Amino acid sequence: MARARIGDIVIVGGGTAGWMAAAALVRFAGRNARITLIESDEIGTVGVGEATIPQIKLFNQGLGIAEPDFVRATQGSFKLGIEFVGWGAADSRYIHAFGMVGQPLGLLPFHHYWLRARAEGSPVSLWDYSTGAQAAAANRFQPPADQPGRMPAGHDYAFHFDAGLYAAYLRRRAEAAGVIRREGRIADVRLRGEDGFVEGVTLADGTRIDGALFIDCSGFRGLLIEQALGAGYDDWSRWLPCDRALAVPCARVAPLTPYTRSTAHAAGWQWRIPLQHRTGNGLVYCSAHLDDDSAARQLLAGLDGEALGDPRPLKFTTGKRRAMWVKNCVALGLAAGFMEPLESTSIHLIQAGIARLLNLFPDAGFDPADIAEFNRQSDFEWQAIRDFLVLHYHANRRDEPFWRDCAAMAVPDGLSARLALFRANGRLFREHEELFTELGWLQVLVGQGVMPAGYHPLADALPAAELARFLEAMRRHSADSAAALPDHADFIARHCAAPKLELTPA
């Protein structure tokens, strides 16, 4: 017998998470459901997530968004990767570039041939075989235009954008498609007596809004998922000890770099995200090693343009809800958990949660098997990302107390096993559908000085002359592909320049 469909979906909270959910749900579930989003202009949003990873292109394409329109509307720029400064030793620098690093040959990933050549005395950097890394270093960008029969360019890309403008852009699209926005602060969450499901919410003015499915985008407080339903929280601060952030924009400076920068400091790290109209900056730090006033001074001293406001503080405990779907409530964004934006995963985790919900979209019966599978997949993804972030902290060679503690900490078992496998013979494996590929792990490991003792024995089967020709062809291809790209700022000016905004210090 067919069960009743979900008739009313209520999204609690706006911001990036709320409006991403609204835009996706109205497009894919709006034919059968009424969608209401509740937000209050009195409640601010965190708004620090302005850098993304390539998967955001899939979300926008799924909504039918034209890329040039999106970039213009959000004052966006393009991103080829993340440059890490000072994360290995204090004077080290490397980039986690999107796309390929060389090309596989036979059964083996490229890096085993590079490791063999390095063992035989080659000085060529791993990133000389990455088009994305070479283009980023030269401030060049254009989407790859691969042609049949020719070797692919090898680079991939994501975006930098103003998160507030992105939420506003999605709001316009969602409301035009039928989403109803209700202004107001929620005063009460009502649960059904017979099963504890969320029945509805009551606004401060007494308005009652009922629903069948609730999406909690209320931020850290988790108004539904935690305060009403008591999901619980897994605290990961023993592995990711930073618990504070400050964010501030500054005036844009040239050149318009096509990458995010993460610069390690004595007790944390600073981000730099270049947009068309300004640069986003922030400092993530551990309050046990750096006080708030000193952090603000450090952040402002590290800007490369005039500050356009005072630093905005954020306190957090890294971790996640023990269950992100409880009864008829699904948490997204900060309501689901928080991991610092070290690898630009914040917006992706919203996107992934929405995709997971659509794949397991319930009927009015809310089958427990669907809920359990959603939570299982969520746990796997969040834990895999957690381990990747922990790697950055653990694999450091800095000499400050904070960093010594990170290097000495006991890491999660899964990360410990990965490190042992790589340190022996350079082996890397992607597990199931985890977000970061072998190439992401490779770049961070090598970039921070974790080098294997050996490499895959089958790499020795290639004669020395053929190895040299293969590596030189890969290096030349990356260099030529990057050199053929236009300047990043010129590409934006020709294809997706945003309207000029007058920005003055607050």
N, C-alpha and C positions, 0 to 999 in steps of 0.2 A: 504494500500500500504506500502511495506517495505521501511524504510528509509535507507539512505546510512550509511555504517559503518564508524567508526573512522579509518582513514587510517594512520595518523601520530601522534604519541604521543611525545611531547618534554618535558623533565624534565630539569628544570633550577636549577642547583646546585647539588653538590655531597654530600659528608659526609654521615652520617648514614641515614638521611631521604631520600636523593636522591637515594642511592644504595639499600635501602630497597624497595623503590618504583619501581626501575628498575628491581630488581630481581623478585618481585611479578608480575609486569605487563607483563614481558616477559614470565613468566610461564603460566599465566592465560589468557592473552589477546594478546600474541605475535604472534599467528597464523594468526591473521587478521590485525595486525598493525605493523608498523615500529616504533621502539622506539629509540630515540636519547637522550642522556644525555649530557648536556653542563656544564662543570666546568672549573675553572681556578686554576692552581697550585699557582697563585699569591695570591689567597684568602684563608685564613686559615679557619679552622672549629673550633667551640666552643669545642667539644669533652669532655664535662664534664660528660656525661651520661654513666656511666659504671655499674650501678646496675639496675636490671629488676624485674618484677613480674612474676608469673607463666604463664601468658598468652603468653609469648614469646616462650614457647615450641610449642604452636599451630602454630605460624608463621613459625618457623623453620621446623616443620613437614610438613606444607603445601608446603614448597619449596623442600621437599625431603632431608633435611639436616640430616645427621647422627650426633647424639649428641656428641659422643666422638671426631669426626673430628672437629666439631664446637668449642668445649672447647679447644682442642689443638691449633687450628688456632688462637684463640683469647686470649691465655694465661689466660683462664677462670678459675673460681672457682664456687662453688655452694653456694646458698643462701637460708636459711631457714626462713628468716625474717629480720626485722630491730629492732635493740636494740636502745631504746631512753633513754638517760642519762640526767637527770636534767630537764626534760620537765614538770614534775608536780611541786614538790618542787625541790630546788637546789640539794638535795641529793637523789633524786628518780631515779629509774631505772626499766624499763620494756621492754618487747619485743612484737612487733606485728609479731606474728609467722604465717606462712602460714599453711593452713590445718585446721583440726578439733580442737575444744576445747571440750573435752568430747564427748558425743553422745546424741542426743535427746531421750526423753523417753515419749511415748504416744504422746499427742498433743503438748508438750512443748519443747522449746529449752533447752539445758542442763543448761544454766546459771541461769535459775529460780530455779532449785534445788540447785545449788551452793549458790545462794543468800539466800535461805531458811536456808541452813546449816550455813551460815555465821551469819545470824540473830540469830541463836540458839547457837552461840558461837564457831563454827568451825574456826580454824586458817589457814586452808589449802588454799594456794594461787590458784587463777584461773589458773595459768600457770603450776601447778602440774598436770593438766589434759590435757596438750598439748604435744604431742610427739615432735613436732617441737621445742617448747621452751626448752624441756629437752635435746634434741639432740644438739641444738645450745649451750647451757650452757656447754656441755661436749665436744664441738668441734667434733661431730660425724656426719657422713653423708653417706647416700646411698639412691638411689631412692626407693620409696616404692615398695615392691614386694608382693602385696596383693594376697591372695589365697581364692578360693571359700569356703564358709562355715566357714571362720575365720574372726574375727573382723578386719577391715582394720587398718593399722598402724596409719593412721590419719595425717601424715605430707605431705606437698607439698613443692615444691622448684622452684627456679628460678636460675639466674646466675649473677655473676659478670664477666665482660669482658672488654677488651680494646676496646673502641668504634672505634678508628682508625683502629685497626686490623679487627674488624667486618665489617666496611665499605669496606676495601680492600678485605676481603674474599667474600663478596657479589658481589663486582665489578668483581672479577674473574669469578664467576658463571654467572653473568648477561652477561658479554661480550662473554663468551663461548656459551651462549644461543642465541646470536644475537643482544644484545644491542650495539648501536654505541656510543662511547664516543667522544665528540668534545671538544678539549682544546681551551679555549678562554674566554675573558672577554666580557660580554654583554654591548654594547654601546648604544643600542636603542631598545625599544619595540614598535612594529608597531601595531596599532589597525585598524580594518576595519571601514571605514567611515560610512557604512550603519547601523551597529548595535553595534559598539564598542567592538566586540569580538577581542581577540588577534589573529592577522594574522601571526605574526612571530617576530623573534628577529634578530638583526644585531650585529655581533661581532665587536670587535675593529679593526680587520683587514679587515672589509667590507663584510665578509661572511654573507649571509642571510640564516636563517633556519626557514622554515615555518612549521606549524602544524595545526592539528584540535583540539587536546586536549593538554593543557599545565598544568604541575605540577610544582608549585612554591615551591622549596626547597632552596630558596636563603637566608634563615636566617632572622634575625630581620628586615632587610630593606624591605622585602616583595617586591622585585623588580617588580613582576607582580601584585600580589593581592592588594598591597597598592599603590605603586608609579604609576602604570599604570591604575589600575582599581578602586582605591579609596574605598576599602572595609570598612574602618573605624576600630577603635580599642576600645574595652571595657576595661577600666582601672580598675583593681581590687586592686590597692595598698592601698585603705582605709581599706581593710580586710587583705591583705598580704603585709605588709609595707616594707619588705626587698627589696632592689633595687640594691645590689652589690653582687658579688661573686668573690672569688679568688680560683684558683685551682693549685695544685702542687703534683707531685708524689714523693714518698719516697721509700727507699729500703724496701724490704719485711722483715718482722720479724716473728718469730714463736710465737705462733701457727698460722696456717692458719685457721682463724675463718670462719665458714660457715654462716656469717650474716653480714649485713651492720650495721654500728654504726652511730647514729646521737646524737651529744653531744651539748646540749644547752649552750650558753654563754650569756654574759650580754646584747648583742644587736643582737643576731642571733644564728646560730648553725654551727657546723662543721661536715662534713661527713668523714667517713673512709670506704674504699672499698678495700678488700684484693684480689689481683690477684696472679697468679703463679709467675710472674716476678717482681712485685712491688706492692705497695699499693697506691691507689688513695685517695687523700685528697682534701678538699675544705672548705672554710668558706663562708657562706651566711649571710649577715648582712644588717642592715639599716644604710645608710649613715648619717641620722639625729642624730644617737646615737653613731657612731663609724667612725673615719676618716680612710682613706685608709692605711696610714702607720701603724697605730696601728693595723688594721686588719691583715696586712701582718705579723707583729711581733707575733700576737696572733696565727695565723695559723701555722707559723714555730715552735713556742714554743710547740705546741700541737702534733707535729709529733712523732711517735714512731720509726722512722728510719731516716737515712740520707736523706736530701732533694736532689732530682735529677733534680733540676732546680729552676728557680725563679718563684714565684707565678704569674699566668696569670690572668689578671683582666677581669671581665665581668660586664657590666652595663645592667640593664633590668628594664622594667616596667611590673609587673605581670598583665596578662590579655589575651585577645584573639581577633582575628578579628571578627567584627560583622557578617561577612559572610565569611566562609572559601571556599565556591564555588561561584564564580562570573562569569557569562557568560560561557566561555569555559576554565576557570582556577580554579584549585583546589590547595589550600595551604596545605602543610604538614610541620611538624617539627616547627622550630622557626618562619617560615613564617606564620604559623597559629596562634601562640601565645606562651606564656611562663608561666609555673608554676614551681616554684623551685622544685628541685628533692627530696623533703622531704619524699615522699612515692614512689620514683622510678617510676614515671609515664611518664617521658619524652619519652622514647622509645615506651612505650605502646601506647601513643597518636598517634605516627606515625603509628604504626601497626593498630590501630583502624581506623584511617583515610583511610588507604589503603584498609582495609576490607570493609569499608562503600562505598568507591568509586567502588570497584568491585561488591558489591551488587546492586549498582545503576548505573552501567556503562552505559554511554549514547551512543546513536547513533549520527549521525552528526546533528540531529535536536535539541539536547540539550533541552529536555522537561523541562519547568520551574517547573513542579511538582516534578521531580527527584531532581532538584537542591534544591528546598525548603525543601524536606524531608532530604536530606543530611545535610543541615544547621540546621534543627530542631534537628536531632539526635546528631549532633556535639555540639550544644548549651547545650543540656541536659547532655551529658557526661562531658563536661568541667565544667559546673556549679556544678555537683554532686561531682566531684573531688575537685573543689575549696572549697566547704563547708567542706569536710573531712580535707583538709589542714588547713582551718581556725580553726577547732576544736582544733588542736594541739596548736595553739597560744593562743586561747581564754581560754582554760581550763588549765591554768597554775596557780601556787601558788608562783611564784618567786617574789622577792621584788626589782628588778631594774626598772628604769623608763620605759624602752622599754616594759618590760613584764607587768607592771602595766597598761600601755596604751592598750596592747592587751587584757588583762582580762576585761577591762572596755568598750571595743568597742562594738557598736551595730552590731550584726552579721546578716548575711542574714536570711530572714524569714524562709526559709526551715530548716536551722540549728537550729534556735531558737525553732521551733516546735519539732524537734528531741530531743533536750536537755530536753524540758519540758516533753515529753513522757517518756524518759528514767529515768529522775529524780523522776518521780512519782512511777512507778512500774516496771522499768527495761524493758520496751517494746522497741523492735527494729524491724524495717521492712525495707526490701530492696525494693526500688521503681523501677519497670520496669527492665531494663537491666543495672542499674548503676553498676559501676566497683566494688566498695568495698561492701562486704557482711556484714551481721549483725555481724559476728565474728570479722571483722576488726574494725568496730565501737566499739564493746564491749571491745576489748583489749585496744584501745586508751582511751576510757572513764574511764575504771577501772584503767588503768595504770597511768592516770593523776589525779586520785582521785575524779572523778565524780561518786558518788555512789547513787543508787536509795533509796528512802524512803521505798519502799516495793518490792514485787515480785508478780508474777501471782498467784491469789488465788488457782488455781487448783493444784499448787505444794504442797499444804497442804494435798491433798488427799492421798499421799503416806505415809504409816505408817513409823514411825521413824526408826525402825529396817531395813526396806527395803531401805529407803533413805541412811542409813549408808552403807549398803552392795553395793548399786549401785554406790555411790561416791567412795568407796574404790576400787571397780572393775575398774572404770574409771582411777583412779589414778595409780593403779598397772599396768594397760595395757599401759599407756603412759610411765611410768618408764621402764618397760620391753622392750617395742618397741624401745625406745631410746638407752637403754643399749646394745641391739643386733646389733646396727649399728657400722661399723668400723670408725676409725679416718678419719676425712675429708682429711687431706693431704695424708694419706696412700691410700685412695680410689682413689684419683687423680693419685698418682704415679702408681697404678696398671692398671688404665683404660684409662686415658686421659692426661698423662703428656705432657706438651708442650716442644718444643726445648728450651734449655737454651739460654737466651739472656744476653749479657754483657751490663749492665747499669751503667753509670758513671754520676756523677753530671755534669750539663751543665756549 
